[in-house]
Amino acid sequence: MSLPADQLSTDEIFVGRQAIFDLKLETYAYELLFRDGEASAANVTDGNRATSQVINNAFLVIGLEQMVQHHYAFINLTREFLLGEIPFPLPPGKVVLEVLEDVAVDSELVTALEEFKNQGYKIALDDFILTDKNDVLVPFADIIKVDLMALSQKELIEQVKALKKYNVKLLAEKVETKQEFELCKQLGFDYFQGYYFCKPDIVAGKQLPPNRLALLEMISTLQNAECSFEELEVIISKDVAISYKLLRIINSSFYSLAKPVASIQKALVVLGLQALRNWVTVIGLSQIDDKPKELINSSLVRAKMCELLAIELACEKGSAFTVGLFSMLDVLMDQPLQDLLDKLPLAEEISNALIGYNGELGKLLAMVVAYENSNWEELEKVALVPVHTLRQSYIDSLEWSNEITSQIN
């Protein structure tokens, strides 16, 4: 039996996610990551059970739809959950149940996995290395996750060769470099997860392609404090796609205006200068077509989270949003961030925050990035607001980003 909800403090639960990509770098799923904010200090005699109860109650409070939309949710399950000692609250069809590598393999586990499969659940084997002791689990698996950091290249090739004999999809996790990604594609992996996908692919001497150079020049003009309303109107009106998407956003349910806005001039009046600059920048970045769409989504979540938390920390909202939005500019442009900032007329406090997390905006950004990366240990060092405030701002930012990306994609 799980603990009653009123015996658990959901205010102290961190919850985050990490994207899982398919071969086209489209988002296939998110792995959901959890941490009890009191875990490092609490004297828990049964860590697995306590963690399971936190996950159970957290999702009853937060809701799965907020976290993953129409994608799958990968959720790590302890032995207690798998054997039914703690009821699992989520129905099949939306979740992939991850069997952790340290769960003991025995007849009870095999029976439990068979029952989950009969109920329609997808099953993934996490950090899996095929042996004579765990091969009985493979027939129940839809996906096998292979930890690249746990194997040499030779061992990886041997594991893939052995696993390819089974009717399973392979997921490469902890992909850190382009070389690893290319190797995994060659070996026949179906899905990919890791920090490589949110790092810039910087090559020495590499120039920005013309389309990105034009985008950077537009962003530079937008961010220039001397750029007038009239100049902005001309810039935006010249790009039909940007104009159309901007009007879609302002007329969406997000703004809930009494009368529809039909012109760029009116949009300028309604939104104001800073908001307009940010929106046009967002739309422009979303038109980069050789990067995962998840990067734009992450940029929006980061920007909105910075904006929401700026209110708590008495920082300027518009500047906070800009810091969050531009913090992934190097990833989207594949250029060193300092080189890009040298081309943009940003306020000194924004540039300082982006380079080295300096100043109040830098501290804000460091906190948001730690949360986004589910780096709970680092977050404990840099957090400036209570856990529940951080978590709520993250959830609100996810919901906001989902709505906005539906208007610009």
Contacts in CASP RR format, 6 or more apart in sequence:
PFRMAT RR
TARGET T0000
AUTHOR 0000-0000-0000
METHOD contacts of the structure
MODEL  1
MSLPADQLSTDEIFVGRQAIFDLKLETYAYELLFRDGEASAANVTDGNRA
TSQVINNAFLVIGLEQMVQHHYAFINLTREFLLGEIPFPLPPGKVVLEVL
EDVAVDSELVTALEEFKNQGYKIALDDFILTDKNDVLVPFADIIKVDLMA
LSQKELIEQVKALKKYNVKLLAEKVETKQEFELCKQLGFDYFQGYYFCKP
DIVAGKQLPPNRLALLEMISTLQNAECSFEELEVIISKDVAISYKLLRII
NSSFYSLAKPVASIQKALVVLGLQALRNWVTVIGLSQIDDKPKELINSSL
VRAKMCELLAIELACEKGSAFTVGLFSMLDVLMDQPLQDLLDKLPLAEEI
SNALIGYNGELGKLLAMVVAYENSNWEELEKVALVPVHTLRQSYIDSLEW
SNEITSQIN
1 86 0 8 1.000
2 52 0 8 1.000
2 53 0 8 1.000
2 56 0 8 1.000
2 57 0 8 1.000
2 86 0 8 1.000
2 87 0 8 1.000
3 53 0 8 1.000
3 57 0 8 1.000
5 57 0 8 1.000
5 60 0 8 1.000
5 61 0 8 1.000
8 53 0 8 1.000
8 54 0 8 1.000
8 57 0 8 1.000
9 38 0 8 1.000
10 57 0 8 1.000
10 58 0 8 1.000
10 61 0 8 1.000
10 62 0 8 1.000
10 388 0 8 1.000
11 386 0 8 1.000
11 387 0 8 1.000
11 388 0 8 1.000
12 36 0 8 1.000
12 37 0 8 1.000
12 38 0 8 1.000
12 387 0 8 1.000
12 388 0 8 1.000
13 34 0 8 1.000
13 35 0 8 1.000
13 36 0 8 1.000
13 37 0 8 1.000
13 54 0 8 1.000
13 58 0 8 1.000
13 387 0 8 1.000
13 391 0 8 1.000
14 34 0 8 1.000
14 35 0 8 1.000
14 36 0 8 1.000
14 37 0 8 1.000
14 371 0 8 1.000
14 374 0 8 1.000
14 376 0 8 1.000
14 379 0 8 1.000
14 387 0 8 1.000
14 390 0 8 1.000
14 391 0 8 1.000
15 32 0 8 1.000
15 33 0 8 1.000
15 34 0 8 1.000
15 58 0 8 1.000
15 62 0 8 1.000
15 67 0 8 1.000
15 391 0 8 1.000
15 394 0 8 1.000
16 32 0 8 1.000
16 33 0 8 1.000
16 34 0 8 1.000
16 67 0 8 1.000
16 371 0 8 1.000
16 372 0 8 1.000
16 374 0 8 1.000
16 394 0 8 1.000
17 30 0 8 1.000
17 31 0 8 1.000
17 32 0 8 1.000
17 33 0 8 1.000
17 67 0 8 1.000
17 68 0 8 1.000
17 374 0 8 1.000
18 30 0 8 1.000
18 31 0 8 1.000
18 33 0 8 1.000
18 193 0 8 1.000
18 194 0 8 1.000
18 374 0 8 1.000
19 27 0 8 1.000
19 29 0 8 1.000
19 30 0 8 1.000
19 193 0 8 1.000
19 197 0 8 1.000
19 292 0 8 1.000
19 294 0 8 1.000
19 298 0 8 1.000
20 27 0 8 1.000
20 28 0 8 1.000
20 29 0 8 1.000
20 30 0 8 1.000
20 31 0 8 1.000
20 72 0 8 1.000
20 74 0 8 1.000
20 171 0 8 1.000
20 191 0 8 1.000
20 192 0 8 1.000
20 193 0 8 1.000
21 27 0 8 1.000
21 28 0 8 1.000
21 191 0 8 1.000
21 192 0 8 1.000
21 193 0 8 1.000
21 197 0 8 1.000
21 292 0 8 1.000
21 294 0 8 1.000
22 28 0 8 1.000
22 190 0 8 1.000
22 191 0 8 1.000
22 192 0 8 1.000
23 185 0 8 1.000
23 190 0 8 1.000
25 197 0 8 1.000
25 291 0 8 1.000
25 292 0 8 1.000
26 292 0 8 1.000
26 293 0 8 1.000
27 71 0 8 1.000
27 292 0 8 1.000
27 293 0 8 1.000
27 294 0 8 1.000
28 71 0 8 1.000
28 72 0 8 1.000
28 191 0 8 1.000
29 68 0 8 1.000
29 71 0 8 1.000
29 72 0 8 1.000
29 73 0 8 1.000
29 74 0 8 1.000
29 96 0 8 1.000
29 191 0 8 1.000
30 67 0 8 1.000
30 68 0 8 1.000
30 71 0 8 1.000
30 72 0 8 1.000
30 73 0 8 1.000
30 74 0 8 1.000
31 73 0 8 1.000
31 74 0 8 1.000
31 75 0 8 1.000
31 76 0 8 1.000
31 98 0 8 1.000
31 193 0 8 1.000
32 67 0 8 1.000
32 68 0 8 1.000
32 73 0 8 1.000
32 74 0 8 1.000
32 75 0 8 1.000
33 374 0 8 1.000
34 51 0 8 1.000
34 54 0 8 1.000
34 55 0 8 1.000
34 58 0 8 1.000
35 374 0 8 1.000
35 376 0 8 1.000
36 42 0 8 1.000
36 50 0 8 1.000
36 51 0 8 1.000
36 54 0 8 1.000
37 376 0 8 1.000
37 387 0 8 1.000
39 50 0 8 1.000
39 51 0 8 1.000
40 380 0 8 1.000
42 50 0 8 1.000
44 50 0 8 1.000
48 78 0 8 1.000
48 79 0 8 1.000
48 80 0 8 1.000
49 78 0 8 1.000
49 80 0 8 1.000
49 86 0 8 1.000
51 78 0 8 1.000
52 77 0 8 1.000
52 78 0 8 1.000
52 80 0 8 1.000
52 81 0 8 1.000
52 86 0 8 1.000
53 86 0 8 1.000
55 75 0 8 1.000
56 86 0 8 1.000
56 87 0 8 1.000
56 88 0 8 1.000
56 89 0 8 1.000
59 89 0 8 1.000
59 90 0 8 1.000
60 89 0 8 1.000
62 395 0 8 1.000
64 73 0 8 1.000
64 90 0 8 1.000
64 94 0 8 1.000
64 95 0 8 1.000
66 395 0 8 1.000
66 398 0 8 1.000
66 399 0 8 1.000
67 73 0 8 1.000
67 395 0 8 1.000
67 398 0 8 1.000
68 94 0 8 1.000
69 402 0 8 1.000
72 93 0 8 1.000
72 94 0 8 1.000
72 95 0 8 1.000
72 96 0 8 1.000
72 122 0 8 1.000
73 90 0 8 1.000
73 94 0 8 1.000
73 95 0 8 1.000
73 96 0 8 1.000
74 95 0 8 1.000
74 96 0 8 1.000
74 98 0 8 1.000
74 124 0 8 1.000
75 90 0 8 1.000
75 95 0 8 1.000
75 96 0 8 1.000
75 97 0 8 1.000
75 98 0 8 1.000
76 98 0 8 1.000
76 100 0 8 1.000
76 126 0 8 1.000
77 88 0 8 1.000
77 97 0 8 1.000
77 98 0 8 1.000
77 99 0 8 1.000
77 100 0 8 1.000
78 100 0 8 1.000
78 103 0 8 1.000
79 103 0 8 1.000
79 104 0 8 1.000
79 109 0 8 1.000
80 86 0 8 1.000
81 88 0 8 1.000
82 97 0 8 1.000
82 99 0 8 1.000
82 103 0 8 1.000
82 109 0 8 1.000
82 112 0 8 1.000
82 113 0 8 1.000
82 116 0 8 1.000
83 108 0 8 1.000
83 109 0 8 1.000
83 112 0 8 1.000
84 112 0 8 1.000
92 119 0 8 1.000
92 120 0 8 1.000
92 121 0 8 1.000
92 122 0 8 1.000
93 120 0 8 1.000
93 121 0 8 1.000
93 122 0 8 1.000
95 121 0 8 1.000
95 122 0 8 1.000
96 121 0 8 1.000
96 122 0 8 1.000
96 123 0 8 1.000
96 124 0 8 1.000
96 142 0 8 1.000
96 143 0 8 1.000
97 116 0 8 1.000
97 121 0 8 1.000
97 122 0 8 1.000
97 123 0 8 1.000
97 124 0 8 1.000
98 124 0 8 1.000
98 125 0 8 1.000
98 126 0 8 1.000
98 145 0 8 1.000
99 109 0 8 1.000
99 113 0 8 1.000
99 123 0 8 1.000
99 124 0 8 1.000
99 125 0 8 1.000
99 126 0 8 1.000
99 137 0 8 1.000
100 126 0 8 1.000
100 127 0 8 1.000
101 125 0 8 1.000
101 126 0 8 1.000
101 127 0 8 1.000
101 128 0 8 1.000
101 129 0 8 1.000
103 109 0 8 1.000
105 133 0 8 1.000
105 134 0 8 1.000
105 136 0 8 1.000
105 137 0 8 1.000
109 137 0 8 1.000
110 136 0 8 1.000
110 137 0 8 1.000
110 140 0 8 1.000
113 123 0 8 1.000
113 137 0 8 1.000
113 140 0 8 1.000
114 140 0 8 1.000
116 123 0 8 1.000
116 140 0 8 1.000
117 123 0 8 1.000
117 140 0 8 1.000
122 142 0 8 1.000
122 143 0 8 1.000
123 140 0 8 1.000
123 141 0 8 1.000
123 142 0 8 1.000
123 143 0 8 1.000
124 141 0 8 1.000
124 142 0 8 1.000
124 143 0 8 1.000
124 144 0 8 1.000
124 145 0 8 1.000
124 171 0 8 1.000
125 134 0 8 1.000
125 137 0 8 1.000
125 138 0 8 1.000
125 141 0 8 1.000
125 143 0 8 1.000
125 144 0 8 1.000
125 145 0 8 1.000
126 145 0 8 1.000
127 145 0 8 1.000
127 146 0 8 1.000
127 147 0 8 1.000
127 150 0 8 1.000
127 173 0 8 1.000
128 134 0 8 1.000
128 141 0 8 1.000
128 144 0 8 1.000
128 145 0 8 1.000
128 146 0 8 1.000
129 146 0 8 1.000
129 150 0 8 1.000
129 151 0 8 1.000
129 159 0 8 1.000
130 138 0 8 1.000
130 159 0 8 1.000
130 162 0 8 1.000
130 163 0 8 1.000
138 144 0 8 1.000
138 163 0 8 1.000
138 166 0 8 1.000
138 168 0 8 1.000
139 166 0 8 1.000
141 166 0 8 1.000
141 168 0 8 1.000
142 168 0 8 1.000
142 169 0 8 1.000
143 168 0 8 1.000
143 169 0 8 1.000
143 170 0 8 1.000
143 171 0 8 1.000
143 190 0 8 1.000
143 191 0 8 1.000
144 163 0 8 1.000
144 168 0 8 1.000
144 169 0 8 1.000
144 170 0 8 1.000
144 171 0 8 1.000
145 171 0 8 1.000
145 173 0 8 1.000
145 193 0 8 1.000
146 156 0 8 1.000
146 159 0 8 1.000
146 160 0 8 1.000
146 163 0 8 1.000
146 170 0 8 1.000
146 171 0 8 1.000
146 172 0 8 1.000
146 173 0 8 1.000
146 189 0 8 1.000
147 173 0 8 1.000
147 174 0 8 1.000
148 156 0 8 1.000
148 172 0 8 1.000
148 173 0 8 1.000
148 174 0 8 1.000
148 175 0 8 1.000
148 176 0 8 1.000
148 180 0 8 1.000
148 184 0 8 1.000
149 174 0 8 1.000
149 176 0 8 1.000
151 159 0 8 1.000
153 183 0 8 1.000
156 183 0 8 1.000
156 187 0 8 1.000
157 187 0 8 1.000
160 170 0 8 1.000
160 187 0 8 1.000
160 188 0 8 1.000
160 189 0 8 1.000
163 170 0 8 1.000
164 170 0 8 1.000
164 188 0 8 1.000
169 190 0 8 1.000
169 191 0 8 1.000
170 188 0 8 1.000
170 189 0 8 1.000
170 190 0 8 1.000
170 191 0 8 1.000
171 189 0 8 1.000
171 190 0 8 1.000
171 191 0 8 1.000
171 192 0 8 1.000
171 193 0 8 1.000
172 180 0 8 1.000
172 181 0 8 1.000
172 184 0 8 1.000
172 189 0 8 1.000
172 191 0 8 1.000
172 192 0 8 1.000
172 193 0 8 1.000
173 192 0 8 1.000
173 193 0 8 1.000
173 194 0 8 1.000
174 193 0 8 1.000
174 194 0 8 1.000
174 195 0 8 1.000
175 181 0 8 1.000
175 184 0 8 1.000
175 192 0 8 1.000
175 193 0 8 1.000
175 194 0 8 1.000
175 195 0 8 1.000
175 196 0 8 1.000
175 197 0 8 1.000
176 194 0 8 1.000
176 195 0 8 1.000
176 196 0 8 1.000
177 196 0 8 1.000
178 196 0 8 1.000
178 201 0 8 1.000
180 196 0 8 1.000
181 192 0 8 1.000
181 196 0 8 1.000
184 192 0 8 1.000
197 292 0 8 1.000
197 294 0 8 1.000
197 295 0 8 1.000
198 295 0 8 1.000
198 298 0 8 1.000
198 328 0 8 1.000
198 331 0 8 1.000
199 331 0 8 1.000
200 330 0 8 1.000
200 331 0 8 1.000
200 333 0 8 1.000
200 334 0 8 1.000
200 335 0 8 1.000
200 336 0 8 1.000
200 337 0 8 1.000
201 334 0 8 1.000
202 330 0 8 1.000
202 334 0 8 1.000
202 335 0 8 1.000
202 336 0 8 1.000
203 334 0 8 1.000
206 334 0 8 1.000
206 335 0 8 1.000
207 213 0 8 1.000
208 216 0 8 1.000
208 333 0 8 1.000
208 335 0 8 1.000
212 288 0 8 1.000
212 333 0 8 1.000
215 284 0 8 1.000
215 285 0 8 1.000
215 287 0 8 1.000
215 288 0 8 1.000
216 333 0 8 1.000
216 340 0 8 1.000
216 343 0 8 1.000
216 344 0 8 1.000
218 235 0 8 1.000
218 280 0 8 1.000
218 284 0 8 1.000
219 281 0 8 1.000
219 284 0 8 1.000
219 344 0 8 1.000
220 343 0 8 1.000
220 344 0 8 1.000
220 345 0 8 1.000
221 227 0 8 1.000
221 231 0 8 1.000
221 235 0 8 1.000
222 232 0 8 1.000
222 235 0 8 1.000
222 277 0 8 1.000
222 280 0 8 1.000
222 281 0 8 1.000
223 277 0 8 1.000
223 281 0 8 1.000
223 322 0 8 1.000
223 344 0 8 1.000
223 345 0 8 1.000
223 346 0 8 1.000
224 345 0 8 1.000
225 345 0 8 1.000
229 268 0 8 1.000
229 273 0 8 1.000
232 268 0 8 1.000
232 273 0 8 1.000
232 276 0 8 1.000
232 277 0 8 1.000
232 280 0 8 1.000
233 264 0 8 1.000
233 265 0 8 1.000
233 268 0 8 1.000
235 280 0 8 1.000
236 242 0 8 1.000
236 243 0 8 1.000
236 246 0 8 1.000
236 264 0 8 1.000
236 276 0 8 1.000
236 280 0 8 1.000
237 243 0 8 1.000
237 264 0 8 1.000
241 283 0 8 1.000
241 287 0 8 1.000
242 280 0 8 1.000
242 283 0 8 1.000
242 284 0 8 1.000
243 264 0 8 1.000
245 283 0 8 1.000
245 286 0 8 1.000
245 407 0 8 1.000
245 408 0 8 1.000
246 264 0 8 1.000
246 267 0 8 1.000
246 276 0 8 1.000
246 279 0 8 1.000
246 280 0 8 1.000
246 283 0 8 1.000
247 261 0 8 1.000
247 262 0 8 1.000
247 264 0 8 1.000
247 267 0 8 1.000
248 407 0 8 1.000
248 408 0 8 1.000
249 255 0 8 1.000
249 279 0 8 1.000
249 283 0 8 1.000
249 404 0 8 1.000
249 407 0 8 1.000
249 408 0 8 1.000
250 257 0 8 1.000
250 261 0 8 1.000
250 267 0 8 1.000
250 270 0 8 1.000
250 271 0 8 1.000
251 257 0 8 1.000
251 260 0 8 1.000
251 261 0 8 1.000
252 403 0 8 1.000
252 404 0 8 1.000
252 407 0 8 1.000
253 403 0 8 1.000
254 400 0 8 1.000
254 403 0 8 1.000
254 404 0 8 1.000
255 270 0 8 1.000
257 270 0 8 1.000
261 267 0 8 1.000
261 270 0 8 1.000
267 276 0 8 1.000
268 276 0 8 1.000
271 279 0 8 1.000
274 318 0 8 1.000
274 322 0 8 1.000
275 318 0 8 1.000
278 303 0 8 1.000
278 318 0 8 1.000
278 321 0 8 1.000
278 322 0 8 1.000
278 325 0 8 1.000
281 325 0 8 1.000
282 296 0 8 1.000
282 299 0 8 1.000
282 300 0 8 1.000
282 303 0 8 1.000
282 325 0 8 1.000
282 404 0 8 1.000
282 408 0 8 1.000
283 408 0 8 1.000
285 296 0 8 1.000
285 299 0 8 1.000
285 329 0 8 1.000
285 332 0 8 1.000
286 293 0 8 1.000
286 296 0 8 1.000
286 405 0 8 1.000
286 408 0 8 1.000
286 409 0 8 1.000
288 296 0 8 1.000
288 332 0 8 1.000
291 331 0 8 1.000
291 332 0 8 1.000
293 405 0 8 1.000
293 409 0 8 1.000
295 328 0 8 1.000
295 331 0 8 1.000
295 332 0 8 1.000
296 332 0 8 1.000
296 405 0 8 1.000
296 408 0 8 1.000
297 401 0 8 1.000
297 402 0 8 1.000
297 405 0 8 1.000
298 328 0 8 1.000
298 372 0 8 1.000
299 324 0 8 1.000
299 325 0 8 1.000
299 327 0 8 1.000
299 328 0 8 1.000
299 332 0 8 1.000
300 325 0 8 1.000
300 397 0 8 1.000
300 400 0 8 1.000
300 401 0 8 1.000
300 404 0 8 1.000
300 405 0 8 1.000
301 372 0 8 1.000
301 394 0 8 1.000
301 397 0 8 1.000
301 398 0 8 1.000
301 401 0 8 1.000
302 324 0 8 1.000
302 325 0 8 1.000
302 327 0 8 1.000
302 328 0 8 1.000
302 368 0 8 1.000
302 369 0 8 1.000
302 372 0 8 1.000
302 397 0 8 1.000
303 321 0 8 1.000
303 322 0 8 1.000
303 323 0 8 1.000
303 324 0 8 1.000
303 325 0 8 1.000
304 321 0 8 1.000
304 396 0 8 1.000
304 397 0 8 1.000
304 400 0 8 1.000
304 401 0 8 1.000
305 324 0 8 1.000
305 368 0 8 1.000
305 371 0 8 1.000
305 372 0 8 1.000
305 393 0 8 1.000
305 394 0 8 1.000
305 397 0 8 1.000
306 320 0 8 1.000
306 321 0 8 1.000
306 323 0 8 1.000
306 324 0 8 1.000
306 361 0 8 1.000
306 364 0 8 1.000
306 365 0 8 1.000
306 368 0 8 1.000
307 317 0 8 1.000
307 318 0 8 1.000
307 320 0 8 1.000
307 321 0 8 1.000
308 393 0 8 1.000
308 396 0 8 1.000
308 397 0 8 1.000
309 320 0 8 1.000
309 364 0 8 1.000
309 367 0 8 1.000
309 368 0 8 1.000
309 384 0 8 1.000
309 385 0 8 1.000
309 389 0 8 1.000
309 390 0 8 1.000
309 393 0 8 1.000
310 316 0 8 1.000
310 317 0 8 1.000
310 318 0 8 1.000
310 319 0 8 1.000
310 320 0 8 1.000
310 321 0 8 1.000
310 364 0 8 1.000
311 317 0 8 1.000
312 384 0 8 1.000
312 385 0 8 1.000
312 389 0 8 1.000
313 360 0 8 1.000
313 364 0 8 1.000
313 384 0 8 1.000
313 385 0 8 1.000
315 360 0 8 1.000
315 361 0 8 1.000
315 364 0 8 1.000
319 347 0 8 1.000
319 349 0 8 1.000
319 350 0 8 1.000
319 361 0 8 1.000
320 361 0 8 1.000
320 364 0 8 1.000
322 346 0 8 1.000
322 350 0 8 1.000
323 350 0 8 1.000
323 353 0 8 1.000
323 354 0 8 1.000
323 361 0 8 1.000
323 362 0 8 1.000
323 364 0 8 1.000
323 365 0 8 1.000
324 365 0 8 1.000
324 368 0 8 1.000
326 341 0 8 1.000
326 344 0 8 1.000
326 346 0 8 1.000
326 350 0 8 1.000
326 354 0 8 1.000
327 354 0 8 1.000
327 365 0 8 1.000
327 369 0 8 1.000
329 337 0 8 1.000
329 340 0 8 1.000
330 336 0 8 1.000
330 337 0 8 1.000
330 340 0 8 1.000
333 340 0 8 1.000
337 354 0 8 1.000
337 355 0 8 1.000
338 355 0 8 1.000
341 351 0 8 1.000
341 354 0 8 1.000
341 355 0 8 1.000
346 354 0 8 1.000
349 359 0 8 1.000
349 360 0 8 1.000
349 361 0 8 1.000
350 361 0 8 1.000
352 358 0 8 1.000
352 359 0 8 1.000
352 361 0 8 1.000
352 362 0 8 1.000
353 359 0 8 1.000
353 361 0 8 1.000
353 362 0 8 1.000
353 364 0 8 1.000
353 365 0 8 1.000
354 362 0 8 1.000
354 365 0 8 1.000
356 362 0 8 1.000
357 363 0 8 1.000
357 365 0 8 1.000
357 366 0 8 1.000
363 382 0 8 1.000
363 384 0 8 1.000
364 384 0 8 1.000
366 382 0 8 1.000
367 379 0 8 1.000
367 382 0 8 1.000
367 383 0 8 1.000
367 384 0 8 1.000
367 385 0 8 1.000
367 390 0 8 1.000
370 376 0 8 1.000
370 378 0 8 1.000
370 379 0 8 1.000
370 382 0 8 1.000
370 383 0 8 1.000
371 379 0 8 1.000
371 390 0 8 1.000
371 394 0 8 1.000
372 394 0 8 1.000
379 390 0 8 1.000
383 390 0 8 1.000
END
